[in-house]
Amino acid sequence: MYRKANFGHPIGWGRKVGIVVVDMTRAFVEDRFALGSAKMGQAALRGIARLLEVARPIPLPVCFTKMVPFRNRTEAGRWYDSCPGIFGRPDDPAAHESAAIPPEIAPWPDEPVIVKGKPSAFFGTQLHSMLTYHNVDTLVVTGMVTSGCVRATVDDAFSHDYRVIIPEECVADRAEVPHRVNLFDMEMISADVVPLDAVLAHLRGLDRAVYGGAAELPRSRLPPSRQA
């Protein structure tokens, strides 16, 4: 059926690449949290760390997203009806701990962290404006979970006419079936699902001059541990 309908043609890379790391917080990668799956999440975390290790020196634009506890029912909206308390209470220190981004991929000083309230990283946020500022036309989407916020972000990126690349080792879900089904569905319509090694090979071949890259990173591009 998919072949008959002519689905699944490669979208390919454009001229300027950016990366969004969707909700890759401790809540999703540690079993002690209700949303967490260390088995799936830790593998994606390692993949994202490899991706950023190559992307940052270029330097590619990188944006992170996260969700934090809602202060009231109005802020939560339909989250309150479908899965009340999913992000914890604002007065619970553990809820804020769960919203922290793991140190393995901690944002650098000039990498925005967008606090979002809905599944898509684009909905009600400045993400599209930030990517437009950097003239990004190709968006590498990573994070968790494949069937939820990653999928919503990919669909909105496609709707904004970005070329979407998903490194398959850089996304994960709480279970294998929704992960695989959603990767397949996105590859048929809205994204190229590509092995991480192939993504890294492409990034290594980019013209750093397009991104303002230099042999010596400016101070703002150094991780906090190296700024002292």
C-alpha positions as CSV (number, residue, x, y, z in Angstrom):
1,M,0.0,0.0,0.0
2,Y,2.8,2.5,0.9
3,R,4.7,1.7,-2.3
4,K,1.5,2.0,-4.3
5,A,0.8,5.4,-2.8
6,N,4.5,6.5,-3.5
7,F,5.3,7.2,0.1
8,G,8.7,7.2,1.7
9,H,10.9,9.2,-0.7
10,P,14.1,10.6,0.9
11,I,13.8,14.3,1.8
12,G,17.5,14.8,2.0
13,W,19.7,17.5,3.6
14,G,19.4,21.2,2.9
15,R,21.9,24.1,3.2
16,K,21.9,24.8,7.0
17,V,21.4,22.3,9.8
18,G,20.1,22.8,13.3
19,I,19.4,20.3,16.1
20,V,16.6,20.2,18.6
21,V,16.8,17.9,21.7
22,V,13.2,17.2,22.8
23,D,12.5,16.7,26.5
24,M,15.7,14.7,27.1
25,T,15.4,15.1,30.9
26,R,16.0,12.8,33.8
27,A,12.3,12.1,34.0
28,F,12.6,9.9,30.9
29,V,16.0,8.3,31.4
30,E,15.9,7.2,35.0
31,D,13.6,4.3,36.2
32,R,13.0,6.0,39.5
33,F,10.7,8.5,37.9
34,A,7.2,7.6,36.7
35,L,7.9,8.4,33.1
36,G,11.4,6.9,33.0
37,S,12.8,4.0,31.0
38,A,16.5,3.6,31.6
39,K,16.6,0.7,29.2
40,M,15.4,2.8,26.2
41,G,16.4,6.3,27.4
42,Q,20.0,5.7,28.3
43,A,20.8,4.4,24.8
44,A,19.3,7.5,23.2
45,L,21.2,9.7,25.7
46,R,24.4,8.2,24.6
47,G,23.5,8.7,21.0
48,I,22.7,12.4,21.5
49,A,26.0,12.9,23.4
50,R,27.8,11.5,20.3
51,L,25.8,13.8,18.0
52,L,26.6,16.9,20.1
53,E,30.2,16.0,20.3
54,V,30.4,16.3,16.5
55,A,27.9,19.2,16.1
56,R,29.1,21.7,18.7
57,P,32.6,22.4,17.3
58,I,31.1,23.2,13.9
59,P,29.1,25.0,15.6
60,L,25.6,23.9,14.7
61,P,22.6,25.8,16.3
62,V,21.3,23.5,19.1
63,C,18.1,24.0,21.1
64,F,16.7,22.0,24.0
65,T,13.2,21.6,25.2
66,K,11.8,20.5,28.6
67,M,8.6,20.4,30.6
68,V,8.3,21.5,34.2
69,P,5.5,21.0,36.8
70,F,2.4,23.0,36.1
71,R,1.4,25.4,38.8
72,N,-2.3,25.0,38.3
73,R,-5.0,23.3,36.3
74,T,-5.3,26.2,33.8
75,E,-1.6,25.8,32.9
76,A,-2.0,22.1,32.6
77,G,-5.0,22.3,30.3
78,R,-5.9,18.9,28.8
79,W,-2.9,17.3,30.4
80,Y,-4.9,17.6,33.6
81,D,-7.7,15.5,32.1
82,S,-5.7,12.9,30.2
83,C,-2.9,12.3,32.7
84,P,-3.2,14.4,35.8
85,G,0.0,15.0,37.8
86,I,2.2,13.6,35.0
87,F,4.9,16.2,35.6
88,G,4.6,16.3,39.3
89,R,3.7,19.1,41.7
90,P,5.5,22.4,41.7
91,D,6.2,22.1,45.4
92,D,7.8,18.7,45.0
93,P,11.7,18.9,44.8
94,A,11.7,15.5,43.0
95,A,9.5,16.9,40.2
96,H,12.0,19.7,39.5
97,E,14.9,17.2,39.8
98,S,13.2,15.1,37.1
99,A,13.0,18.1,34.8
100,A,16.8,18.5,34.8
101,I,18.8,17.8,31.6
102,P,21.4,15.0,32.3
103,P,25.0,16.2,32.6
104,E,26.1,14.1,29.6
105,I,24.3,16.5,27.3
106,A,24.1,19.6,29.5
107,P,23.3,22.7,27.4
108,W,26.2,25.1,26.6
109,P,25.7,28.8,27.5
110,D,24.4,29.8,24.1
111,E,22.1,26.8,23.6
112,P,18.5,27.8,24.4
113,V,16.4,25.7,26.8
114,I,12.7,26.1,25.8
115,V,10.2,25.3,28.5
116,K,7.1,24.1,26.6
117,G,3.6,23.2,27.7
118,K,2.4,20.9,24.9
119,P,3.9,18.0,23.0
120,S,5.3,19.9,20.0
121,A,8.5,21.9,20.6
122,F,7.0,24.4,18.2
123,F,3.6,25.0,19.8
124,G,3.5,28.3,21.6
125,T,7.3,28.6,21.7
126,Q,10.1,30.6,19.9
127,L,11.7,27.6,18.3
128,H,10.7,28.4,14.8
129,S,11.9,32.0,15.2
130,M,15.2,30.8,16.7
131,L,15.8,28.4,13.8
132,T,14.8,31.1,11.3
133,Y,17.3,33.5,12.8
134,H,20.1,30.9,12.0
135,N,18.7,30.3,8.5
136,V,18.1,26.6,9.4
137,D,16.3,24.6,6.7
138,T,17.2,21.1,8.0
139,L,16.3,20.1,11.5
140,V,17.8,17.1,13.2
141,V,15.2,15.9,15.8
142,T,16.3,13.9,18.8
143,G,14.9,13.1,22.3
144,M,11.9,11.4,23.9
145,V,9.4,10.0,23.4
146,T,9.2,8.9,19.8
147,S,5.4,8.4,19.8
148,G,4.7,11.6,21.7
149,C,6.7,14.9,21.8
150,V,9.2,13.8,19.2
151,R,6.4,12.8,16.8
152,A,4.6,16.1,17.5
153,T,7.7,18.1,16.9
154,V,8.6,16.2,13.7
155,D,5.0,16.8,12.3
156,D,5.2,20.5,13.1
157,A,8.7,20.8,11.6
158,F,7.4,19.2,8.4
159,S,4.4,21.6,8.4
160,H,6.9,24.5,8.6
161,D,8.7,22.9,5.6
162,Y,11.9,21.9,7.4
163,R,13.8,19.0,6.1
164,V,13.6,16.6,9.0
165,I,16.4,14.1,9.9
166,I,15.9,11.6,12.7
167,P,19.1,9.8,13.9
168,E,17.5,6.5,14.9
169,E,19.8,6.0,17.9
170,C,19.0,9.4,19.3
171,V,15.3,8.9,19.9
172,A,13.5,6.5,22.3
173,D,10.1,5.6,23.8
174,R,8.9,3.8,26.8
175,A,8.2,0.6,24.7
176,E,9.6,-0.8,21.6
177,V,6.4,-1.2,19.6
178,P,5.3,2.5,19.6
179,H,8.9,3.5,19.0
180,R,9.2,1.3,15.8
181,V,5.7,2.0,14.5
182,N,6.1,5.8,14.8
183,L,9.6,5.8,13.2
184,F,8.2,3.9,10.3
185,D,5.2,6.2,9.9
186,M,7.4,9.4,10.1
187,E,9.8,7.9,7.6
188,M,7.0,7.3,5.1
189,I,5.8,11.0,5.2
190,S,7.6,13.6,7.3
191,A,11.2,12.7,8.0
192,D,14.3,10.7,6.9
193,V,15.2,8.2,9.6
194,V,18.9,7.7,9.3
195,P,21.6,5.7,11.3
196,L,23.5,8.0,13.6
197,D,26.8,7.1,11.9
198,A,25.5,8.4,8.6
199,V,24.3,11.7,10.3
200,L,27.8,12.1,11.9
201,A,29.5,11.5,8.5
202,H,27.3,14.2,6.9
203,L,28.0,16.7,9.7
204,R,31.8,16.2,9.5
205,G,31.6,17.1,5.8
206,L,29.8,20.5,6.4
207,D,31.5,23.7,5.5
208,R,32.2,25.3,8.9
209,A,32.5,28.7,7.4
210,V,28.7,28.6,6.8
211,Y,28.2,28.2,10.6
212,G,30.9,30.7,11.7
213,G,33.1,27.8,12.9
214,A,36.8,28.4,13.8
215,A,39.6,26.3,15.1
216,E,39.3,28.0,18.5
217,L,35.8,28.1,20.0
218,P,34.8,31.5,21.5
219,R,34.2,31.6,25.2
220,S,30.4,31.4,24.9
221,R,30.7,28.1,23.0
222,L,32.7,26.4,25.8
223,P,30.8,24.1,28.2
224,P,30.5,25.5,31.8
225,S,33.3,23.2,33.0
226,R,35.8,24.8,30.7
227,Q,34.9,28.5,31.2
228,A,36.8,29.0,34.5
